[in-house]
């Protein structure tokens, strides 16, 4: 595989519903359909690596991730929770249009993404990589325009408190406490 193909493969990360079920460091995968909306959940095992995104640990043993496939908004959103059940933040990749085939969604990113942390700070991610991808013509002009438009739409909607939708924004979890730790 040549360097350009390897580079574009790293840049255009694929997302497919059900892929967490195949990840060796994730367990307790669940998926629930609500008409065309799909919500996925998976927990990280004790062997999970610790992963940071900017100033936040987003992955470690016991952390729980949710993925919301929002076809009406043509957006996929991941919401991360720590091992105590506290929300860490939202990851919003700027993606190609969502595609649904039977009971599965898939898409791939257009390099840019948003990190919306628990402190309600918004960060645009991978801008330098996006600029390089545009200069190197790894994105078509339509894809570059879609990504730039989408990042503006999403950040504006976040600041107007119109995004994420209430289902995602208000979604919380209660972690089970063991009997021995509650005594």
Protein Blocks (a to p, Z undefined) as FASTA:
>chain_A
ZZklmmmmmmmccddehklmmpmkbghiacddehjbccddddddfkbccddehjacfbde
hiacdddddfknopacdddddfkopafbdcdddddddddehjaccdddehiacdddfkop
acdehklmmmmmmmnopacfklmmmmmmmmmmmmmmmmnopaccfklmmpccdddddfkl
mZZ
